[in-house]
Amino acid sequence: MNHKTRAVSPLVINYWMAEGVAVSGLLLLAVPPRVFSWHGVLSGVLFVASSANAVTAISLIGLSAATGVWCGTAVLVSFAWGVLVAGDEVASMRQAAAALALILAGIAGVVAASAWGGSTAEQHEEEAEEEDRRRTVSRQEGEGDTGDALLLGPAGTFASALPEVARGVLGWQRRLPAGTRAALGLLAAVLAGAIGGLILAPMVAAAPEERGIQFVPSMAVGALLVAPLVAAVLTGIERGGVSFVQATSSRAAAPGMAAGVCWNCGNAACIAAVTDPGVGLSVAMPIMQCGLFVAGLWGIFLFGEIRGGGPLALYWASGGTLVAGAALLAAAKGGA
């Protein structure tokens, strides 16, 4: 196996995630009523834009830090949009302000824990190169590295593929100074959260008959149309890294599409919550960000991004702070 093709580029995963969202969304056409909504197409476009920034942020600053930043940003943006634009009523702005403060503190704690105890991109690259050298020797000795380990890993499992995604650093990223890489990663994470927090905002503005689960196929159309364009633009910017053909013709299709299907299942549940008058955008999206804990488990236990008792304690305390902030936002809306 050529070690230069070992890392899975974020562009590849982003493309196939969008395809997974599109395919799973179109399957819902089998469920009546069937409607088409341009608002849904816009939501699909927002999803692709958000995920493109998300996978870029992961490759630059790691899963734990990137997820913490974009989850917190999505909470703030979706709550503000729900209250200021969509007209969600808030019973206690004082509680809402306290909740926002908790969320900001949680974001800062997650990022600090990742920086304190996290493995650097350079360490990941060194570990990957060392494993490649070992596999090369094994193959030369006839012990059978067939090249399938690119995505399946030694155990042939989907889980073993995920570290390769997190460690996939593009050519231009390798040449960046550490400070620049961190700044760009944080910017990409903020954009992912800001755009992601508004993915369902178009549905709030859509006609009543377009809202609900029937909104998803239109989102699928938007993702299906825009994903190839985003892949083409980003691979053009890459120059000498991942080609468009590589980004759209890869064995990353299975894990990438699986990620898209998982996201769409959560999206369908979130749509049901947003359309509930007692919940709305300003509550549903903040609660959705509790998925930070699940993402953190992947980052910590599979990717080894945060190491050491102190950093881990800070990470989990900060995650708890984020959840408390999201819960307080819900209470502020209902006046609990």
C-alpha positions in Angstrom: 0.0 0.0 0.0 1.3 3.4 -0.9 1.6 5.5 2.2 0.7 8.6 0.3 -2.8 7.4 -0.2 -3.3 6.1 3.4 -4.9 9.2 5.0 -8.5 9.8 4.1 -9.0 13.4 3.0 -11.8 15.4 4.6 -13.0 16.3 1.1 -13.7 12.6 0.4 -15.6 12.1 3.6 -17.6 15.3 3.1 -18.7 14.3 -0.4 -19.9 10.9 0.6 -21.6 12.2 3.8 -23.6 14.5 1.5 -24.5 11.6 -0.7 -25.6 9.6 2.3 -27.9 12.4 3.3 -29.3 12.7 -0.2 -29.9 9.0 -0.7 -31.6 8.4 2.7 -33.6 11.6 2.3 -34.9 10.6 -1.2 -36.1 7.2 0.3 -38.7 9.2 2.3 -40.5 9.9 -1.0 -42.1 6.5 -0.4 -43.9 8.1 2.6 -46.9 10.4 1.8 -47.5 13.3 1.6 -45.0 14.2 -1.1 -44.2 17.8 -1.5 -41.3 19.8 -3.0 -39.9 22.9 -1.2 -37.3 25.3 -2.4 -36.8 26.0 1.3 -35.8 22.4 1.7 -33.3 22.7 -1.2 -31.7 25.7 0.7 -31.5 23.6 3.8 -29.7 20.9 1.9 -27.2 23.5 0.6 -26.6 24.8 4.1 -25.9 21.2 5.3 -23.2 20.7 2.7 -21.6 24.0 3.5 -21.7 23.3 7.2 -20.3 19.8 6.8 -17.5 21.0 4.5 -16.4 23.4 7.2 -16.8 20.7 9.9 -14.6 18.1 8.3 -12.0 20.8 7.6 -12.0 21.9 11.2 -11.6 18.3 12.4 -8.5 17.8 10.1 -7.0 21.1 11.5 -7.7 21.0 15.2 -9.0 17.6 16.0 -12.4 16.1 16.6 -12.9 17.1 20.2 -12.0 20.8 19.9 -13.8 21.2 16.5 -17.0 19.6 17.8 -17.0 21.7 21.0 -16.6 24.9 19.0 -19.2 24.2 16.3 -21.8 22.7 18.8 -21.5 25.8 21.0 -21.7 28.2 18.1 -24.8 26.3 16.7 -26.5 26.6 20.0 -26.0 30.4 20.1 -26.9 31.0 16.5 -30.0 28.8 16.5 -31.3 30.3 19.7 -30.8 33.8 18.5 -32.4 33.1 15.2 -35.3 31.4 16.9 -36.0 34.3 19.2 -35.1 37.3 17.0 -36.3 36.0 13.6 -38.6 33.0 14.0 -40.5 34.6 16.8 -40.0 32.0 19.5 -41.1 33.4 22.9 -38.7 33.4 25.8 -40.2 33.5 29.3 -37.0 34.5 31.1 -34.2 36.4 29.2 -32.2 36.4 32.5 -32.1 32.6 32.4 -31.3 32.7 28.7 -28.4 35.0 29.3 -27.1 32.7 32.0 -27.4 29.8 29.7 -25.5 31.5 27.0 -22.7 32.3 29.5 -22.6 28.6 30.5 -22.3 27.5 26.8 -19.4 30.0 26.2 -17.6 28.7 29.3 -18.1 25.1 28.1 -16.7 25.9 24.7 -13.6 27.5 26.2 -13.1 24.5 28.5 -13.4 21.9 25.7 -10.9 23.8 23.5 -8.5 24.3 26.5 -8.7 20.6 27.4 -7.9 19.6 23.8 -5.0 22.0 23.7 -3.7 20.8 27.1 -3.9 17.1 26.6 -4.4 16.6 22.9 -2.3 14.8 20.4 -0.9 17.2 17.8 -1.4 16.7 14.0 2.3 16.2 13.8 2.2 13.3 16.3 -0.6 11.7 14.3 1.4 12.0 11.1 4.5 10.5 12.7 2.4 7.6 14.1 0.8 7.1 10.7 4.2 7.1 8.9 5.6 4.6 11.5 2.7 2.2 10.9 3.1 2.5 7.2 6.8 1.5 7.6 5.8 -1.5 9.6 3.2 -2.6 7.1 5.7 -2.2 4.3 8.1 -4.5 6.0 5.3 -6.9 6.8 4.2 -7.0 3.1 7.8 -7.5 2.0 8.1 -10.5 4.3 4.9 -12.0 2.8 2.7 -11.5 5.8 -0.1 -10.1 3.8 -1.0 -6.4 3.8 -3.3 -6.4 0.8 -4.0 -2.7 0.8 -7.5 -3.1 2.1 -6.4 -1.6 5.4 -6.7 1.9 3.9 -10.2 2.1 5.2 -11.0 -1.1 7.0 -8.0 -1.1 9.3 -6.2 -4.1 10.8 -9.4 -5.5 12.4 -11.5 -5.0 9.3 -14.1 -2.9 11.2 -15.8 0.4 10.4 -14.6 1.8 13.7 -11.0 1.3 12.8 -11.5 3.5 9.7 -12.5 6.6 11.7 -9.0 7.5 13.0 -7.8 7.7 9.4 -10.5 10.3 8.7 -9.4 12.4 11.8 -5.8 12.1 10.8 -6.4 13.0 7.1 -4.4 16.1 6.7 -4.3 17.7 3.2 -1.2 18.9 1.5 -1.7 22.6 2.1 -2.4 21.9 5.7 0.9 20.2 6.2 2.7 23.4 5.3 0.9 25.6 7.7 2.5 26.9 10.9 0.9 25.5 14.1 -0.7 28.8 15.0 -2.1 29.4 11.5 -3.5 25.9 11.5 -5.2 26.4 14.8 -6.7 29.7 13.8 -8.1 28.3 10.5 -9.4 25.3 12.3 -11.3 27.5 14.8 -12.6 29.6 12.0 -13.9 26.6 10.1 -15.5 25.2 13.3 -17.3 28.5 13.9 -18.5 28.6 10.3 -19.7 25.0 10.6 -21.7 25.9 13.8 -23.1 29.1 12.5 -24.3 27.6 9.2 -25.3 24.3 10.9 -27.4 26.2 13.5 -29.4 27.6 10.6 -29.9 24.4 8.6 -33.6 24.1 9.6 -34.3 27.9 9.6 -35.7 27.8 6.0 -38.2 25.2 7.2 -39.6 27.7 9.7 -40.2 30.1 6.9 -41.8 27.5 4.6 -45.5 27.0 4.0 -47.2 24.8 6.7 -47.8 21.9 4.3 -44.0 21.8 3.5 -42.9 21.4 7.1 -42.3 18.1 8.9 -40.8 14.8 7.7 -41.9 15.7 4.1 -39.3 18.5 4.1 -36.4 16.0 4.1 -36.5 14.9 0.4 -36.2 18.5 -0.7 -33.2 18.8 1.5 -31.8 15.7 -0.2 -32.2 17.3 -3.6 -30.2 20.4 -2.3 -27.4 18.2 -1.0 -27.3 16.0 -4.1 -27.0 19.1 -6.4 -24.4 21.0 -4.3 -22.1 18.2 -3.0 -20.3 17.6 -6.4 -19.9 21.4 -6.9 -18.3 21.8 -3.4 -16.0 18.8 -4.0 -14.9 20.3 -7.4 -14.2 23.7 -5.9 -12.3 22.5 -2.9 -10.2 20.0 -4.8 -9.4 22.8 -7.3 -8.1 24.9 -4.4 -6.2 21.9 -3.0 -3.9 21.7 -6.1 -1.7 18.6 -6.0 -3.5 17.0 -3.2 -6.8 15.1 -3.6 -8.2 15.2 -7.1 -12.0 15.4 -7.9 -11.9 11.9 -9.2 -10.4 10.7 -5.9 -13.0 12.7 -3.9 -15.9 11.1 -5.7 -14.5 7.6 -6.4 -13.3 6.2 -3.2 -13.6 3.2 -0.8 -14.5 5.9 1.7 -18.1 5.7 0.2 -19.3 3.2 2.8 -18.3 5.0 6.0 -19.0 8.4 4.5 -22.5 7.5 3.4 -23.1 5.7 6.7 -22.2 9.0 8.5 -24.7 10.8 6.2 -27.5 8.4 7.0 -26.8 8.7 10.8 -26.9 12.5 10.5 -30.2 12.4 8.6 -31.8 10.2 11.2 -31.0 12.8 13.8 -32.1 15.5 11.4 -35.5 13.9 11.0 -35.9 13.8 14.8 -34.9 17.4 15.1 -37.4 18.4 12.4 -40.1 16.8 14.5 -39.0 18.8 17.5 -38.7 22.1 15.6 -42.2 21.8 14.2 -43.6 21.2 17.8 -44.9 24.6 19.0 -43.8 23.8 22.5 -40.2 23.3 21.4 -39.2 25.3 18.4 -35.9 26.0 16.8 -34.5 27.9 19.8 -34.9 24.8 22.0 -34.5 21.8 19.6 -31.1 22.8 18.3 -29.5 23.5 21.6 -30.6 20.1 22.9 -29.3 18.4 19.8 -25.8 19.7 20.6 -25.7 17.2 23.5 -24.3 15.0 20.8 -21.0 16.6 21.8 -20.6 13.8 24.4 -20.9 11.1 21.8 -18.4 12.9 19.5 -16.1 13.4 22.5 -16.1 9.6 23.2 -14.9 8.9 19.7 -12.2 11.6 20.0 -11.0 10.4 23.3 -11.2 6.6 23.2 -10.6 5.9 19.5 -8.5 8.8 18.3 -6.6 9.5 21.5 -6.9 13.2 21.1 -7.0 14.1 24.8 -4.7 12.4 27.2 -4.1 12.8 30.9 -6.3 12.9 34.0 -6.4 16.7 34.2 -7.3 17.4 30.6 -9.9 14.6 30.6 -11.5 16.0 33.8 -11.6 19.5 32.3 -13.1 18.1 29.1 -16.0 16.3 30.8 -16.6 19.2 33.2 -16.8 21.5 30.2 -19.1 19.1 28.4 -21.4 19.0 31.4 -21.4 22.8 31.4 -22.5 22.8 27.8 -25.4 20.4 28.5 -26.4 22.5 31.6 -26.4 25.6 29.4 -28.6 23.9 26.7 -31.0 22.7 29.4 -31.2 26.2 30.9 -32.1 27.6 27.5 -35.0 25.2 27.3 -36.1 26.2 30.8 -35.8 29.9 29.9 -38.2 29.5 27.0 -40.8 27.7 29.1 -40.3 29.8 32.2 -39.4 26.8 34.4 
